[in-house]
């Protein structure tokens, strides 16, 4: 497979999985294994195309970001609470990410670990879907209590283990803490902006040296594809979870994890 086609496929995978509770990092790791690529050759690419998914959130929710920006200028209570909640949820990942960066990088090369976390995460989603009873409606991201925002940030740290899913951990964690589905999903989307931006800048600063013109062209292709796909996925995702719930994603995780384990064992 040539590099351009690989970049397109990985871009599609990033756009499809970044905001779904199925782990984009886990899927990219398994995809590179399945396609026979050297994980190290595509590690920077997988990191560098994440901002495209972030941009999709900014575009889809531009009015929310605009209203918050205007509200901050006027010191409006809702805007200040919105930013406060995202910041306190963001900082635990910063602290733990810096403290355990070497351990995290080691785990990123472990496809077997990804398969197990996909399966365990799927079971956890089914359990939370069964036992958590969030309200039908909620006050929005700005209305999430400070304590709950902190707890969501702590749960997000579980996503440092590849295969756990950042969006899955934050959405399901928020629901377990009494946040309604729609607010939980939007909190996760908005929290992705500082979290993924910070992780991307940090990793590229460490590993992005020596990129060639060919590398940049592949990153550009993957980013455009990932952005377009993420636009469609995010819009559909909120509709799906409010009508159907998370069970389909849970069973998908279990199936992919089990198939991955079987393939890795038999190859």
C-alpha positions in Angstrom: 0.0 0.0 0.0 1.4 3.4 -0.9 1.8 6.2 1.6 -0.9 8.4 0.2 -3.6 5.7 0.4 -2.4 4.9 3.9 -2.7 8.5 4.9 -6.3 8.6 3.6 -7.3 5.5 5.4 -5.8 6.6 8.7 -7.4 10.0 8.2 -10.8 8.4 7.8 -10.2 6.3 10.9 -9.2 9.3 12.9 -12.3 11.2 11.9 -14.5 8.3 12.5 -13.2 7.4 16.0 -11.9 10.5 17.7 -15.2 11.6 19.2 -16.8 8.1 19.5 -16.4 6.0 22.7 -14.3 3.5 20.8 -10.7 4.9 21.1 -9.1 6.6 18.1 -5.6 5.9 19.4 -6.4 2.2 19.8 -7.8 2.0 16.3 -4.8 3.7 14.8 -2.5 1.4 16.6 -4.4 -1.7 15.5 -4.6 -0.3 11.9 -0.9 0.2 11.7 -0.4 -3.4 12.9 -3.0 -4.8 10.5 -1.5 -2.9 7.5 2.0 -4.1 8.4 3.4 -0.6 9.1 6.2 0.2 11.5 4.4 1.9 14.4 7.3 4.4 14.8 7.1 5.5 11.2 3.5 6.7 11.6 3.6 7.8 15.2 4.1 11.5 14.5 1.5 11.3 11.6 -1.1 9.9 14.0 -0.4 12.8 16.4 -0.2 15.5 13.8 -3.6 14.8 12.3 -5.5 15.2 15.6 -5.9 19.0 15.2 -8.1 18.4 12.2 -10.6 16.7 14.5 -10.3 19.6 16.9 -11.1 22.0 14.1 -14.3 20.1 13.3 -15.5 20.8 16.8 -14.7 24.5 16.5 -16.5 24.7 13.2 -19.6 22.8 14.4 -19.9 24.7 17.6 -18.5 28.0 16.5 -21.5 29.9 17.8 -21.0 28.5 21.3 -17.3 29.4 21.3 -18.2 32.9 20.0 -20.8 33.4 22.7 -18.4 32.3 25.3 -15.7 34.7 24.0 -18.1 37.6 24.1 -19.3 36.6 27.5 -15.7 36.6 28.9 -15.2 40.1 27.7 -18.3 41.1 29.8 -17.4 38.8 32.7 -20.7 37.0 32.3 -21.3 34.3 34.9 -22.2 31.6 32.3 -19.1 32.2 30.2 -16.8 32.2 33.2 -18.3 28.9 34.5 -17.9 27.3 31.0 -14.2 28.1 30.9 -13.7 27.2 34.5 -15.2 23.8 34.1 -13.1 23.0 31.0 -9.9 24.2 32.7 -10.3 22.2 35.9 -11.2 19.1 33.8 -8.1 19.7 31.6 -5.4 20.1 34.3 -5.4 16.5 35.7 -4.4 15.2 32.3 -1.7 17.8 32.0 -0.2 16.8 35.4 -0.4 13.1 34.9 0.6 13.3 31.2 3.9 15.1 32.1 4.6 12.9 35.1 4.1 9.6 33.2 4.9 10.5 29.6 7.5 7.7 29.3 5.1 5.0 30.6 2.4 6.3 28.2 4.7 6.2 25.2 5.6 2.6 26.0 2.0 1.6 26.2 1.3 3.2 22.8 3.2 0.4 21.1 1.2 -2.4 22.8 -1.5 -3.7 20.5 -2.5 -6.5 22.9 -3.1 -4.0 25.6 -5.3 -2.0 23.2 -7.5 -5.1 22.5 -8.0 -5.8 26.2 -8.9 -2.2 27.0 -11.3 -2.2 24.2 -13.1 -5.3 25.6 -13.0 -4.1 29.2 -14.2 -0.6 28.2 -17.1 -2.1 26.3 -18.2 -4.1 29.4 -17.8 -0.9 31.5 -20.0 1.0 29.0 -22.7 -1.6 29.2 -22.6 -1.5 33.0 -22.9 2.3 33.2 -25.7 2.2 30.6 -27.6 -0.2 32.8 -27.0 1.4 36.2 -26.5 5.2 35.6 -29.7 7.1 35.4 -28.8 10.6 34.3 -31.6 13.2 33.9 -33.2 13.7 30.5 -32.2 17.3 30.3 -29.4 19.4 31.8 -28.1 22.9 32.3 -25.3 22.7 29.7 -21.6 22.7 30.2 -21.6 26.0 32.1 -24.1 24.5 34.6 -22.0 21.4 35.5 -21.0 21.7 39.2 -17.3 22.4 39.8 -16.9 19.1 41.7 -18.3 17.2 38.8 -16.1 18.9 36.3 -13.0 18.0 38.4 -14.2 14.3 38.6 -14.7 14.3 34.8 -11.1 15.5 34.4 -9.8 12.8 36.6 -11.8 10.1 34.7 -10.3 11.5 31.4 -6.9 10.5 32.6 -7.9 6.9 32.1 -7.7 7.6 28.4 -3.9 7.8 28.7 -4.1 4.0 28.5 -4.5 3.2 24.7 -7.8 1.7 23.9 -9.7 3.3 26.8 -11.2 6.2 24.7 -11.0 9.8 25.9 -14.5 10.5 24.7 -15.9 7.3 26.2 -14.3 8.0 29.6 -15.5 11.6 29.8 -19.0 11.0 28.5 -19.7 7.9 30.5 -18.0 9.3 33.5 -20.1 12.4 33.3 -23.3 10.4 33.1 -22.2 8.3 36.1 -21.9 11.6 38.0 -25.4 12.6 37.1 -24.9 14.7 33.9 -27.5 14.3 31.1 -26.4 12.6 27.8 -26.3 15.7 25.6 -24.4 17.8 28.1 -22.0 14.9 28.8 -21.2 14.6 25.0 -20.8 18.3 24.5 -18.6 18.6 27.6 -16.4 15.9 26.1 -16.3 17.6 22.7 -15.3 21.0 24.2 -12.8 19.4 26.6 -11.1 17.8 23.6 -10.0 21.2 22.3 -7.5 22.0 25.1 -6.7 18.4 25.8 -5.8 17.3 22.2 -4.2 20.6 21.4 -1.9 20.3 24.4 -1.1 16.7 23.7 -0.4 17.4 20.0 1.9 20.3 20.7 3.8 18.4 23.4 4.3 15.3 21.3 5.3 17.1 18.2 7.8 19.2 20.2 9.4 15.9 21.4 9.1 13.9 18.2 8.4 16.1 15.3 11.9 17.1 14.3 13.2 16.0 10.9 9.9 15.9 9.1 10.3 16.0 5.3 8.2 17.6 2.6 6.7 14.2 1.9 5.8 13.8 5.6 4.0 17.2 5.6 2.1 16.3 2.5 0.8 13.1 4.1 -0.1 14.9 7.3 -2.0 17.5 5.1 -3.9 14.7 3.3 -4.8 12.9 6.5 -5.9 16.1 8.2 -8.2 17.1 5.5 -9.8 13.7 5.3 -10.1 13.5 9.1 -11.7 16.9 9.3 -14.4 16.1 6.8 -15.2 12.8 8.3 -15.2 14.2 11.9 -17.7 16.9 10.8 -20.2 14.2 9.8 -19.6 11.9 12.7 -20.0 14.4 15.5 -23.3 15.6 14.1 -24.6 12.1 13.9 -23.2 11.0 17.2 -25.3 13.3 19.4 -28.5 12.1 17.7 -27.5 8.4 18.1 -26.7 8.6 21.8 -29.9 10.6 22.7 -32.1 8.1 20.9 -30.3 4.7 21.1 -27.7 5.1 23.8 -24.1 3.7 24.0 -24.8 0.0 23.8 -23.9 -0.4 20.1 -20.5 1.2 20.7 -19.9 -1.1 23.6 -20.6 -4.3 21.6 -18.5 -2.9 18.8 -15.6 -2.4 21.2 -15.9 -5.9 22.5 -16.1 -7.4 19.0 -13.1 -5.4 17.7 -11.0 -6.2 20.8 -11.8 -9.9 20.6 -11.1 -10.1 16.9 -7.8 -8.2 17.4 -6.7 -10.6 20.1 -7.5 -13.5 17.9 -5.6 -12.0 15.0 -2.6 -11.1 17.0 -2.4 -14.6 18.5 -2.7 -16.4 15.2 -0.7 -14.3 12.9 
